[in-house]
Amino acid sequence: MSIKVLVPICDGSTSEATLNAIIEHKDQFLDPITLLHVVNVKKMDYRMIPDFQIDMIREYATKTGEKFLSAQAERLQAAGLKVVPRLELGFPRDVICAIADKEEFSLVVIGRHGSGEIRDVLFGSVSNYVLHGVKCPVLLF
């Protein structure tokens, strides 16, 4: 039986720790893991960016995301893991949940930002949203 594992990452210390833990336990990941990076286009909605610059900024953000994702995928592959890199655009928490559910992943492995319990209760977090928003089990780092 194949186990489909989704690992959403961002450019931060939490994702770094998550990837380190995956490498440390690489013998547990026999099937390819899907390494997902979501370029958060919602951040662009809250800025006062002229319409004519939005496409240019999205293109730059996409290229930066591709570069980041490629580097992380290469790192995992160098450690002996099979990786399927995937880049998406959207609101990270919604994209992660949609992919996990629609594509019937068996497990989501995600890091939790240490922003504080009160902030998470008031504003939520991507990992908290995913934890409660997907049908499959979630391994939270």
C-alpha positions as a printed Julia matrix, in Angstrom:
141×3 Matrix{Float64}:
  0.0    0.0     0.0
  1.37   3.39   -1.0
  1.42   6.17    1.58
  1.03   9.65    0.13
  2.79  12.24    2.29
  2.36  15.98    1.79
  5.0   18.26    3.31
  4.11  21.96    3.02
  7.11  24.24    3.55
  7.9   27.92    3.75
 11.14  29.82    4.12
 11.5   29.75    7.89
 13.05  28.0    10.86
  9.98  25.82   11.47
 10.13  24.31    7.99
 13.87  23.9     8.4
 13.31  21.88   11.59
 10.59  19.82    9.89
 12.88  18.94    6.97
 15.7   18.08    9.38
 13.36  15.69   11.22
 12.28  14.09    7.94
 15.92  13.56    6.98
 16.64  12.13   10.43
 13.77   9.65    9.97
 14.22   9.09    6.25
 13.87   5.32    6.6
 10.19   5.9     7.47
  9.52   7.58    4.11
  9.75   4.83    1.51
  7.34   6.36   -0.99
  8.0    9.73   -2.63
  6.95  12.69   -0.54
  5.29  15.71   -2.1
  7.15  18.83   -1.05
  4.75  21.76   -1.41
  5.55  25.46   -1.37
  2.65  27.9    -1.73
  3.41  31.42   -2.91
  1.09  33.52   -0.79
 -0.6   35.82   -3.29
 -2.99  37.05   -0.58
 -0.13  39.08    0.91
 -0.13  41.11   -2.28
 -3.8   42.03   -1.79
 -3.05  43.93    1.39
 -0.3   46.1    -0.05
 -0.86  49.29   -1.94
  0.55  47.93   -5.18
 -0.53  49.46   -8.46
 -2.32  47.0   -10.76
  0.34  47.27  -13.45
  2.97  45.93  -11.03
  1.01  42.96   -9.68
  1.96  40.62  -12.55
  5.62  41.58  -12.22
  5.57  40.95   -8.47
  3.77  37.61   -8.88
  6.32  36.54  -11.48
  9.2   37.46   -9.16
  7.54  35.73   -6.2
  6.97  32.61   -8.31
 10.6   32.49   -9.47
 11.8   32.98   -5.9
  9.45  30.21   -4.72
 10.69  27.86   -7.45
 14.29  28.52   -6.45
 13.53  27.89   -2.78
 11.53  24.73   -3.5
 14.21  23.37   -5.81
 16.93  23.87   -3.19
 14.89  22.09   -0.51
 13.99  19.21   -2.85
 17.66  18.77   -3.78
 18.58  18.73   -0.1
 16.11  15.92    0.62
 17.14  14.0    -2.49
 20.8   14.26   -1.46
 19.79  12.64    1.84
 18.29   9.72   -0.1
 14.61  10.65   -0.11
 12.33  10.5    -3.13
 10.73  13.91   -3.61
  8.05  15.37   -5.86
  8.4   19.17   -5.68
  5.23  21.2    -6.19
  4.7   24.95   -6.37
  1.26  26.53   -6.1
 -0.08  30.07   -5.89
 -2.81  31.05   -3.45
 -3.61  31.36    0.21
 -1.38  28.68    1.85
 -3.85  27.26    4.35
 -6.59  26.89    1.74
 -4.29  25.43   -0.92
 -2.74  22.91    1.48
 -6.14  21.67    2.68
 -7.56  21.47   -0.84
 -4.61  19.47   -2.15
 -4.52  17.13    0.87
 -8.23  16.35    0.58
 -8.79  16.32   -3.18
 -5.71  14.23   -3.89
 -6.33  11.92   -0.92
 -3.01  12.25    0.87
 -2.45   9.79    3.71
 -0.52  12.21    5.93
  0.4   15.9     6.13
  3.71  16.71    7.84
  3.82  20.4     8.73
  5.78  22.69   11.03
  4.15  25.03   13.49
  5.37  28.58   13.8
  6.14  29.53   17.37
  4.14  32.74   17.28
  2.51  32.15   20.64
 -0.69  30.52   21.84
 -2.66  33.74   22.26
 -1.82  34.94   18.76
 -2.78  31.53   17.33
 -6.12  31.6    19.19
 -6.93  35.11   18.0
 -5.64  34.97   14.44
 -5.06  31.29   13.74
 -2.09  29.84   11.97
 -1.58  27.83    8.82
 -0.65  24.69   10.75
 -3.63  25.05   13.11
 -5.97  25.58   10.16
 -4.53  22.53    8.37
 -4.68  20.43   11.54
 -8.42  21.03   11.78
 -9.17  21.33    8.06
 -7.92  18.14    6.42
 -9.4   14.66    6.4
 -6.1   12.82    6.84
 -3.83  12.65    9.91
 -1.43  15.55   10.5
  2.05  15.26   11.99
  2.8   18.63   13.58
  6.36  19.77   14.34
